[in-house]
Amino acid sequence: MALARRTVFQYSRNLPVYLNAREAHARNTVINFVPQQEAWVVERMGRFYRILEPGLNFLLPIIDRIRFVQNLREIAIEIPEQGAITLDNVQLRLDGVLYLKVFDPYKASYGVDDPEFAVTQLAQTTMRSEVGKISLDTVFKEREQLNVSIVAAINKASAPWGISCMRYEIRDMTMPVKIQEAMQMQVEAERRKRAAILESEGVREAAINKAEGEKKSAILASEAVQAQRINEAKGESEATILKAEARAQAIERVAAALQQQGASNAASLTVAEQYVAAFGKLAKDTNTVVLPANLSDPGSMVAQALAVYNSVTTKGPLTK
């Protein structure tokens, strides 16, 4: 966009002539060469006639006049520093850069008197309005969204001027010293808070891990005890079975031996010896003992044991 106090070139007979970029006082030389990315607005007898495109153009002398020269390239305009108050009543100082482009040379020439001044004022008022809608913390967090909102508001207002705002960038943002100190204290407090939270979470995780470890250890220990008891029970069961089988085999062999000649006398002798040996172990395991009346007569005790044995053998084997 060609604006006030800028210069462009008009080519006439290959000699450049410096013109005012906002209102061009160019001479109509009948044969005119328009540079690329420029639009020349021509009036005929004081009324808009047409827009000259880049390249070779022919105009009538005297009645045709080049009134405006519009630059179609994107340009940057510096927005001066200004004050703005946020939603939480904090005063800020902001400045920025605005990027514009002319999309309609006719509207840019006749829709507004000074496009640069109009857009600058619009950008300042829009920035103050948008900053006043949000709090201080949101200004820093949503700076990009703030730029987008300002661009949308400027484009909505500048559409009748034939100007499009490509983007807006907040360059610097300053605040009072006390607010900066308060924000610094807030940041430090937030960091200490996060550190305390992380430390407590670490302690909690450590306690949970320790408890889970102890739980698994107890479960494994109980499973080991259970397996040990099962194995011991199985061992005792198998040992009892083996002992019973051995006892049965021993009884069978004794029974077979008793069927031989002279075996009864040997058995009687063995019973008598075991009977006497049993009396020798009395009162070793307990203090309470029941004794027979004829304890002082060992011969009668042996005779009694043999009588028991003889009575058993005389009856014969047990029948089912």
C-alpha positions in Angstrom: 0.0 0.0 0.0 1.4 3.3 -1.0 0.9 5.8 1.9 1.7 9.4 2.8 5.3 10.6 2.8 6.5 7.7 0.7 7.8 7.9 -2.9 7.3 5.7 -6.0 8.5 5.9 -9.6 6.6 6.9 -12.7 8.4 5.9 -15.9 8.2 8.5 -18.7 10.7 8.3 -21.6 12.8 6.0 -19.3 13.3 8.8 -16.7 12.1 8.1 -13.1 10.1 10.9 -11.5 9.5 10.8 -7.7 5.9 11.1 -6.8 3.9 11.2 -3.6 2.8 7.6 -2.8 -0.6 8.6 -1.4 -1.8 11.2 -3.9 0.2 10.9 -7.0 0.9 14.1 -8.9 2.2 12.2 -11.9 2.2 13.6 -15.4 0.2 11.7 -18.0 2.6 11.1 -20.8 0.1 9.1 -22.9 2.5 6.1 -22.8 2.9 5.0 -19.2 4.8 2.1 -17.7 3.4 0.8 -14.4 5.9 -1.1 -12.2 5.0 -4.6 -10.9 3.0 -4.7 -7.6 1.7 -1.2 -8.1 -1.8 0.0 -9.1 -2.3 3.5 -10.5 -5.7 5.0 -10.0 -6.7 7.2 -13.0 -9.4 9.8 -13.0 -11.0 11.2 -16.2 -12.3 14.7 -15.9 -12.4 14.5 -12.1 -14.2 11.1 -11.9 -12.7 7.6 -11.3 -11.9 6.1 -14.7 -9.9 2.9 -14.2 -6.9 1.3 -12.5 -3.8 0.8 -14.5 -2.2 -2.6 -14.1 1.6 -3.3 -14.3 3.0 -2.9 -17.7 2.3 -0.7 -20.7 -0.8 1.5 -20.5 -2.1 4.3 -22.7 -4.0 7.4 -21.4 -5.4 10.4 -23.1 -3.6 13.7 -22.4 -5.2 16.5 -20.4 -8.5 14.7 -19.6 -6.8 11.7 -17.9 -5.0 12.2 -14.6 -3.1 9.7 -12.4 -4.6 10.5 -9.0 -3.3 7.8 -6.7 -0.5 5.2 -6.7 -1.1 2.1 -4.5 1.6 -0.3 -3.4 0.2 -3.9 -3.6 3.1 -5.4 -1.6 2.8 -6.3 2.0 4.1 -3.6 4.3 4.9 -3.3 8.0 3.7 -0.5 10.2 5.1 0.1 13.7 2.4 0.5 16.3 3.6 3.0 19.0 3.8 2.0 22.6 0.5 2.5 24.5 -1.1 1.7 27.8 -3.7 -0.9 28.4 -5.5 -2.2 31.5 -6.2 -5.9 31.9 -9.3 -7.5 33.3 -7.7 -7.7 36.8 -6.8 -3.9 36.7 -3.1 -4.2 35.9 -1.7 -1.5 33.6 0.6 -2.7 30.8 2.6 -0.9 28.2 2.5 -2.6 24.8 3.8 -1.9 21.3 3.7 -4.1 18.2 4.1 -4.4 14.4 1.2 -4.6 12.0 1.5 -6.2 8.5 -0.9 -4.8 5.9 -1.6 -5.4 2.2 -3.9 -3.6 -0.2 -6.4 -5.9 -1.9 -8.7 -3.3 -3.5 -6.9 -0.1 -4.8 -10.2 1.7 -5.4 -11.4 1.3 -1.8 -7.9 2.2 -0.5 -7.9 5.4 -2.5 -11.5 6.6 -1.9 -12.6 4.7 1.2 -10.3 6.5 3.7 -8.3 9.6 3.7 -5.1 8.4 5.4 -5.0 4.6 5.6 -1.8 4.4 7.6 -3.1 6.7 10.4 -6.5 5.0 10.3 -5.1 1.5 10.6 -2.6 2.6 13.3 -5.4 4.1 15.4 -7.6 1.1 14.8 -4.8 -1.3 15.9 -4.2 0.7 19.1 -7.9 0.8 20.1 -8.4 -2.8 19.2 -5.4 -3.9 21.3 -6.6 -2.0 24.3 -10.0 -3.5 23.9 -8.7 -7.1 23.6 -6.3 -6.7 26.5 -9.1 -5.4 28.7 -11.0 -8.7 28.2 -8.4 -11.0 29.7 -6.4 -11.2 32.9 -2.7 -10.6 33.3 -1.8 -14.3 33.4 -3.9 -14.9 30.3 -2.0 -12.2 28.4 1.2 -14.2 28.7 -0.3 -17.6 28.2 -2.5 -16.7 25.2 -0.3 -14.1 23.5 -0.8 -15.8 20.1 -4.5 -15.9 20.5 -4.5 -12.2 21.4 -2.7 -11.5 18.2 -5.3 -13.5 16.2 -8.1 -11.6 17.9 -6.6 -8.2 17.1 -6.1 -9.2 13.4 -9.7 -10.4 13.2 -11.1 -7.1 14.7 -8.9 -5.0 12.4 -9.9 -6.9 9.3 -13.6 -6.5 10.2 -13.3 -2.8 10.5 -10.8 -2.1 7.6 -12.7 -4.2 5.0 -14.4 -1.0 3.5 -11.0 0.6 3.1 -9.7 -2.2 0.8 -6.9 -3.1 3.3 -6.3 -6.5 4.7 -4.3 -7.1 7.9 -2.1 -10.1 7.4 -0.9 -10.5 11.0 -0.2 -8.5 14.1 2.7 -9.2 16.5 3.0 -7.8 20.0 6.7 -6.8 20.2 7.3 -5.6 23.8 5.2 -5.9 26.9 6.2 -4.1 30.1 4.5 -3.8 33.5 5.0 -1.9 36.8 8.0 -3.0 38.9 5.8 -4.1 41.8 3.8 -6.3 39.6 7.0 -7.9 38.2 8.2 -8.5 41.8 4.9 -10.0 42.7 5.0 -12.3 39.7 8.5 -13.3 40.5 7.4 -14.2 44.1 4.5 -16.1 42.6 6.7 -18.1 40.3 9.1 -19.0 43.1 6.2 -20.1 45.3 4.8 -22.2 42.5 8.2 -23.8 42.0 8.5 -24.6 45.8 5.0 -26.0 45.7 5.8 -28.3 42.7 9.0 -29.4 44.5 7.0 -30.2 47.7 4.4 -32.1 45.6 7.1 -34.1 43.8 8.8 -34.9 47.0 5.6 -36.1 48.7 4.7 -38.1 45.6 8.2 -39.7 45.8 7.7 -40.6 49.5 4.3 -42.0 48.7 5.6 -44.1 45.8 8.4 -45.3 48.0 5.9 -46.3 50.7 3.7 -48.0 48.2 6.6 -49.9 46.7 7.8 -50.9 50.1 4.3 -52.1 51.1 3.9 -54.0 47.9 7.3 -55.6 48.3 6.5 -56.7 51.9 3.1 -58.0 50.7 4.7 -60.1 47.9 7.4 -61.2 50.4 4.7 -62.4 52.9 2.8 -64.1 50.1 5.9 -65.9 48.9 6.8 -66.8 52.5 3.4 -68.2 53.2 3.4 -70.1 49.9 6.8 -71.5 50.9 5.5 -72.6 54.3 2.5 -74.2 52.6 4.6 -76.0 50.2 6.9 -77.2 53.0 4.0 -78.4 55.1 2.5 -80.2 52.1 5.8 -81.8 51.3 6.2 -82.8 55.0 2.7 -84.3 55.1 3.3 -86.2 51.9 6.6 -87.4 53.4 5.0 -88.5 56.6 2.2 -90.2 54.7 4.6 -92.1 52.5 6.7 -92.9 55.6 3.7 -94.3 57.5 2.7 -96.3 54.4 6.2 -97.7 54.1 6.3 -98.4 57.9 3.0 -100.2 57.7 4.1 -102.2 54.7 7.4 -103.1 56.5 5.4 -104.0 59.6 3.1 -106.2 57.6 6.0 -107.9 55.8 7.7 -108.4 59.2 4.6 -110.0 60.7 4.2 -112.2 57.7 7.8 -113.4 58.0 7.3 -114.0 61.8 4.1 -115.9 61.1 6.0 -118.0 58.5 8.8 -118.6 60.9 6.4 -119.7 63.7 5.2 -122.4 61.5 8.6 -124.1 61.5 9.6 -126.8 64.1 10.9 -125.4 67.4 9.8 -121.8 66.5 7.3 -121.7 69.4 10.1 -122.1 72.0 12.1 -119.3 70.3 9.1 -117.1 70.3 8.4 -117.8 74.0 12.0 -116.9 74.8 11.7 -113.6 72.8 8.4 -112.7 74.5 9.9 -113.3 77.9 12.9 -111.2 77.2 10.8 -108.3 75.9 8.5 -108.6 78.9 11.4 -108.3 81.3 13.0 -105.4 79.2 9.7 -103.5 79.4 9.6 -103.7 83.2 13.2 -102.3 83.2 11.9 -99.1 81.5 9.2 -98.3 83.9 9.1 -94.9 85.5 11.5 -93.4 83.0 9.0 -91.3 81.0 6.4 -90.5 83.8 6.1 -90.6 87.6 2.8 -92.5 87.5 3.3 -96.3 87.2 0.8 -99.2 87.5 2.7 -102.3 88.7 1.5 -105.9 89.0 1.3 -107.5 92.5 4.0 -110.1 91.9 6.7 -107.6 90.8 9.2 -109.1 93.2 9.0 -112.5 91.6 10.5 -112.3 88.0 10.0 -116.0 87.4 6.2 -115.7 87.8 6.2 -112.6 85.5 8.0 -114.6 82.8 5.6 -117.6 83.3 2.6 -115.2 83.0 4.0 -113.8 79.7 4.5 -117.3 78.3 1.0 -118.3 79.4 -0.4 -115.4 77.4 1.6 -116.3 74.4 0.6 -120.0 74.6 -3.0 -119.1 74.9 -2.8 -117.0 71.7 -0.9 -119.6 69.8 -3.3 -122.4 70.9 -6.3 -120.5 69.6 -4.7 -120.4 66.1 -4.7 -117.7 63.5 -7.6 -115.2 63.4 -10.3 -115.9 60.9 -12.3 -113.2 59.1 
